[in-house]
Amino acid sequence: MKPKIHVKKGDTVQVISGKDAGKKGKVLSIEVDKSRAIVEGINIMKRHTRPTRTNPQGGIMEREAPIHSSNLMIYCSKCKEPVRIQKKILADGQKIRVCNQCGDDLDK
């Protein structure tokens, strides 16, 4: 059974703990089996690379590393703060995520 994760690709999230606490970013990808997400501009790591044909200079490259989903909260654009979410079932049977505070649809 694969674990469930509350964030999706394309969501705007805010980091709630760790060295990047308080920063916001967009989710670029999800690793569901490890419950981790790669967020734009968050958890930057340095990688030493040797020169190759594609990168003849080599050197130190910076890129985003995965961050655990428990350290992320979805950012509501209407409330202007990180919020918890609820799952709501519409009349046609479709499930959507809504903000727990204002009730705004997060799956737009």
N, C-alpha and C positions, 0 to 999 in steps of 0.2 A: 504494500500500500504506500503510495507516494505521499509525502507531506503536503499540506495545503499552505499557501502563501498569500498574504493579503494585498500585496502590491502586484501591479501588472506593468508590462512594457509600455512606456509612454506616460506613466503617472508622474506627477510632480510630488516629490517627497522631501521631508526634512529629517535630518539626522538628530536623534535625541540623546545619544551618548557616544563617547569616544573622543578622539582628537578633533574630529570635524563637527562636533555638536553645534547645532544651530544653523548649519549650512543647508541650503536648498539645492535641489538638482532634479534632472529628469532621468528616469530609469531607462537605461539603454538595453539591458538584457537581464534575464532571470535564469538562475540555476536552481530549478525546483527541487532536485534530489538533495542538494546541500542547503536549501533555504537561504540562498544568498542572491544578491542583486548587484549589478554594476550600475553605478549612478554617475552621471556626467559631472566631472569636477570634484568628486568626493573620493577620499581614500587614495590619493595619488601616491604611486610608488615609483621608485627609480630603478631602471633595468639597464645593466651594463651590456651593450651589444658589440659584437666584433664586426668589423667591416665585411660586407657581403656585396654581391652585384646590385641588389636592390637598394642597399644603403652603404655606399662606398666610404662614407665618412666614419660610420660606427659611432661609438661614444655612449653617453648616458641618455636614455630615452625615458620620458615620464608617461605613465598611463594609469588608468583607473584600475584598482584592484576590487574584487568582490567584497561586499559588506553584508553582514548577517541581517536578515529581514526584521529581526526583533529590535534592531537599532534604528528602524525607519518608521515614520508615521506619514500617512498621506496628508498632503497640504491642500486645504480647501480654499479655492480662490475667492469664494464668497465671504467666508469667515475671516480670511487672511491669517490663518494659524493652522498648526497641525491638529488633526482631529482623528477620532476613532470612527469606524464605519459600521453600518448596518447593512444587511442584505434584505432587499425588499422584492417581493414577487408581484409583478404586474398582472392585470386581468388576463392577458394573453399567455401567461405562464412564464414570461421572461424574467430572469433574475437580474437585478441591478444593485450596485453599491451606492448607498446614500450617506451623506454626512450625518453623524449622530447629533450634532448641535442644531444646524439650520435645516436639515432635510433636503439639501441640494443634491441633485444627481451627479455622481462622480464618473459615470460611464458615458459621458457625452461623446 
